[in-house]
């Protein structure tokens, strides 16, 4: 258990193999965001991320930038096509923004399988991970109630790495960025009919 506003350390401090974390970001001083930052900042070799939505908060994006400067290998498996999701066209555009910011420094793969991949986890150095309901999107860190498990179990970490590599095998590496709507372009909100500035 954690006190309100206490961000758990990614380090295995009490011998436990799993720890449960629940986040109410508007009521816990953004504990989840601070945990993700500390997890990314702890990486020395590899970061593996699977998330259908890719719009990190500025602070998490800065942590990814720091990891890349440390020569950490950052691999992200995500989706460009979000067909079937509510307002997929909008989420696709914000995904593309993050992809285009990172693809030439990190390895970013887009899902090509027949299913709608909705897996959400992060693995660091093959030693610690987090799996749960958390998308790597701003909503998860500033608005939505989320929960998941911090993983220190070596066997499960090996299995999660195998699962991640299975996803990569059914994905394609993004090498040229993702074509996005021109910055500042005003499009209509299909639900309300009102213009929306991207």
C-alpha positions in Angstrom: 0.0 0.0 0.0 1.1 3.6 -0.7 0.2 6.8 1.0 -1.7 9.4 -0.9 0.7 11.1 -3.3 3.5 8.6 -2.7 5.0 7.3 -6.0 6.3 3.8 -5.5 9.9 3.2 -6.3 10.6 0.9 -9.3 13.3 -0.7 -7.2 12.4 -4.0 -5.4 12.7 -2.9 -1.8 10.6 -5.3 0.2 11.1 -8.7 -1.4 7.7 -8.7 -3.1 7.3 -10.0 -6.7 4.2 -8.0 -7.3 2.7 -4.7 -6.0 -0.7 -3.3 -6.8 -1.0 0.4 -7.8 -4.2 2.3 -8.2 -4.2 5.8 -9.5 -6.8 8.6 -9.1 -4.7 11.3 -10.7 -6.8 14.3 -9.7 -6.7 13.2 -6.1 -3.3 11.6 -5.6 -0.8 14.2 -6.8 -0.3 12.4 -10.1 1.3 9.4 -8.4 1.1 7.2 -11.6 2.9 9.8 -13.8 5.7 10.2 -11.2 6.0 6.4 -11.0 6.3 6.1 -14.8 8.9 8.8 -14.9 11.0 7.1 -12.1 10.6 3.8 -14.0 11.8 5.2 -17.3 14.6 7.2 -15.5 15.8 3.9 -13.9 16.4 2.2 -17.3 20.0 1.5 -18.2 19.6 -0.9 -21.2 16.1 -1.4 -22.6 12.6 0.0 -22.4 9.8 -2.0 -24.0 6.4 -0.3 -24.2 3.1 -1.7 -25.6 0.2 0.8 -25.8 -2.5 1.3 -28.4 -2.6 5.0 -27.6 0.7 7.0 -27.7 0.4 10.5 -26.4 2.7 10.8 -23.3 2.5 13.7 -20.9 5.2 16.3 -21.5 7.0 15.1 -18.4 7.0 11.4 -19.5 8.1 12.4 -22.9 11.0 14.2 -21.3 11.9 11.1 -19.4 11.9 9.1 -22.7 14.2 11.8 -24.2 16.6 11.4 -21.2 16.6 7.6 -21.7 17.4 8.0 -25.4 20.3 10.4 -24.5 21.6 7.7 -22.1 21.6 5.3 -25.2 18.9 3.2 -23.7 17.2 1.1 -26.4 13.5 2.3 -26.5 11.1 0.1 -28.4 7.4 1.0 -28.6 4.7 -1.2 -30.1 1.5 0.8 -30.9 -1.2 1.3 -33.5 -1.6 3.9 -36.2 -5.0 2.6 -37.3 -7.5 2.8 -34.5 -10.5 1.8 -36.6 -13.3 0.6 -34.3 -12.4 3.0 -31.5 -14.6 6.0 -30.6 -13.4 9.1 -32.5 -10.7 6.9 -34.0 -9.7 9.7 -36.5 -8.8 12.0 -33.7 -6.8 9.5 -31.6 -5.0 8.4 -34.8 -3.8 12.0 -35.3 -2.5 12.4 -31.7 -0.7 9.0 -32.0 0.9 10.2 -35.2 2.2 13.3 -33.5 4.1 11.3 -30.9 5.3 8.7 -33.5 6.7 11.5 -35.7 8.5 13.0 -32.7 10.2 9.7 -31.7 10.5 7.4 -34.7 14.0 8.5 -35.8 15.4 7.9 -32.3 13.3 5.1 -30.8 12.1 1.9 -32.5 8.4 2.3 -33.1 6.3 -0.6 -34.5 2.8 -0.4 -35.7 0.5 -3.4 -35.2 -0.4 -5.3 -38.4 -2.3 -8.2 -36.9 -5.9 -9.0 -37.7 -7.1 -8.3 -34.1 -7.4 -5.0 -32.3 -4.3 -5.1 -30.0 -5.2 -3.4 -26.7 -2.2 -4.5 -24.5 -0.7 -2.0 -22.1 2.6 -2.6 -20.3 6.1 -1.3 -19.9 9.2 -3.5 -19.3 12.5 -2.0 -18.1 15.9 -3.8 -18.4 14.2 -7.2 -18.3 14.0 -6.7 -14.5 10.9 -4.6 -13.6 7.6 -4.0 -15.4 4.2 -2.6 -15.0 1.0 -4.1 -16.6 -2.6 -2.9 -16.2 -5.1 -0.5 -17.6 -2.7 2.3 -18.3 -2.4 3.7 -21.8 0.7 5.8 -22.6 -1.7 8.7 -23.1 -2.3 11.9 -21.2 -5.8 10.8 -20.1 -4.4 7.9 -18.1 -2.2 10.2 -16.2 -4.4 13.3 -15.6 -8.0 12.1 -15.8 -8.8 8.4 -15.7 -8.8 6.1 -12.7 -6.2 3.4 -13.6 -4.7 0.4 -11.9 -2.1 -2.3 -12.5 0.8 -4.3 -11.1 4.4 -3.6 -10.6 6.3 -6.8 -11.6 9.6 -8.0 -10.2 9.0 -11.7 -10.8 11.8 -12.9 -13.1 9.8 -15.7 -14.7 6.9 -13.4 -15.6 9.3 -10.8 -16.9 10.7 -13.4 -19.3 7.2 -14.4 -20.4 6.3 -10.7 -20.9 9.4 -10.2 -23.1 8.4 -13.2 -25.2 4.9 -11.7 -25.6 6.3 -8.4 -26.6 8.6 -10.0 -29.2 5.5 -11.9 -30.5 3.8 -8.5 -31.0 6.8 -7.1 -32.8 6.8 -10.1 -35.1 3.3 -9.1 -36.2 4.1 -5.4 -36.5 6.1 -3.3 -38.9 8.9 -0.9 -38.0 8.0 2.8 -38.7 10.9 4.3 -40.7 9.4 7.3 -42.4 7.1 8.7 -39.8 3.3 8.7 -40.0 1.5 11.1 -42.4 -0.5 13.5 -40.2 -2.9 16.3 -40.7 -1.1 19.6 -41.2 -0.3 21.2 -37.9 -2.9 23.8 -36.9 -5.4 22.4 -39.3 -9.0 22.9 -38.1 -11.3 19.9 -38.5 -14.9 19.3 -37.5 -15.9 17.4 -34.5 -18.1 14.7 -36.0 -20.2 14.5 -32.8 -20.9 18.2 -32.1 -20.3 19.7 -35.5 -18.0 22.2 -33.9 -14.4 22.9 -35.2 -11.5 21.4 -33.2 -8.0 22.8 -33.3 -5.3 20.0 -33.3 
